[in-house]
Amino acid sequence: MTVDSVITLENDVNCLLLEKVNYENDNYFLAVVLTIDEEPSNNYVIFKEIIEDNENYVEKVEDVSLLRTLLGLFTVNVDELIKCLPDVSV
């Protein structure tokens, strides 16, 4: 799985993978749920990537402590990306 790709969950809901972090040797993705028109909604979810028998799966992270830790990591990644943006005068 890669950032900027769309995954379809078992319930036919599509999610766009926005960011990826590695924490304790596991990959996690911050994703936005897409509407029926394939537009981003206001619903976000964090998935853990599971690889079994050369197949990729996701599992929703529900542990509050882990969610807080991962949100902090995603925030750091986004902050670093923002710092790399060119200075644009308006």
C-alpha positions as semicolon CSV with decimal commas, in nm:
position;residue;x (nm);y (nm);z (nm)
1;M;0,000;0,000;0,000
2;T;0,116;0,348;-0,078
3;V;0,021;0,703;0,010
4;D;-0,219;0,865;-0,241
5;S;-0,382;0,533;-0,325
6;V;-0,747;0,447;-0,268
7;I;-0,838;0,129;-0,082
8;T;-1,181;-0,033;-0,066
9;L;-1,288;-0,179;0,265
10;E;-1,498;-0,493;0,304
11;N;-1,809;-0,276;0,347
12;D;-1,741;-0,111;0,005
13;V;-1,628;0,217;0,162
14;N;-1,336;0,381;-0,018
15;C;-1,055;0,554;0,171
16;L;-0,771;0,767;0,039
17;L;-0,439;0,701;0,215
18;L;-0,294;1,040;0,307
19;E;0,013;0,971;0,520
20;K;0,220;0,675;0,633
21;V;0,432;0,633;0,946
22;N;0,626;0,340;1,082
23;Y;0,586;0,282;1,455
24;E;0,734;-0,014;1,642
25;N;0,803;-0,191;1,309
26;D;0,443;-0,161;1,189
27;N;0,311;0,065;0,914
28;Y;0,016;0,290;0,987
29;F;-0,184;0,506;0,748
30;L;-0,389;0,817;0,805
31;A;-0,683;0,798;0,564
32;V;-0,986;1,004;0,471
33;V;-1,315;0,831;0,396
34;L;-1,442;0,917;0,048
35;T;-1,802;1,007;-0,027
36;I;-2,011;0,820;-0,282
37;D;-1,889;1,084;-0,534
38;E;-1,527;0,995;-0,445
39;E;-1,477;1,328;-0,269
40;P;-1,304;1,355;0,071
41;S;-1,546;1,355;0,364
42;N;-1,493;1,493;0,714
43;N;-1,427;1,140;0,843
44;Y;-1,072;1,024;0,904
45;V;-0,938;0,690;1,022
46;I;-0,602;0,538;1,109
47;F;-0,525;0,192;0,977
48;K;-0,255;-0,057;1,066
49;E;-0,116;-0,242;0,765
50;I;-0,130;-0,621;0,797
51;I;0,067;-0,840;0,555
52;E;-0,019;-1,210;0,552
53;D;0,062;-1,461;0,279
54;N;0,180;-1,177;0,050
55;E;-0,161;-1,008;0,083
56;N;-0,213;-0,660;0,228
57;Y;-0,496;-0,589;0,470
58;V;-0,583;-0,301;0,700
59;E;-0,711;-0,300;1,053
60;K;-0,868;0,010;1,208
61;V;-0,674;0,137;1,509
62;E;-0,910;0,180;1,803
63;D;-0,672;0,190;2,101
64;V;-0,694;0,550;2,227
65;S;-0,337;0,560;2,357
66;L;-0,198;0,430;2,028
67;L;-0,418;0,675;1,832
68;R;-0,274;0,967;2,031
69;T;0,081;0,851;1,966
70;L;0,018;0,801;1,594
71;L;-0,158;1,138;1,557
72;G;0,151;1,300;1,704
73;L;0,369;1,123;1,448
74;F;0,142;1,219;1,158
75;T;0,140;1,580;1,281
76;V;0,522;1,589;1,282
77;N;0,529;1,452;0,925
78;V;0,280;1,713;0,803
79;D;0,470;1,991;0,981
80;E;0,792;1,883;0,807
81;L;0,616;1,879;0,468
82;I;0,481;2,230;0,527
83;K;0,829;2,357;0,610
84;C;0,950;2,226;0,271
85;L;0,687;2,419;0,076
86;P;0,827;2,707;-0,130
87;D;0,765;3,058;-0,003
88;V;0,493;3,204;-0,222
89;S;0,413;3,573;-0,217
90;V;0,052;3,665;-0,265
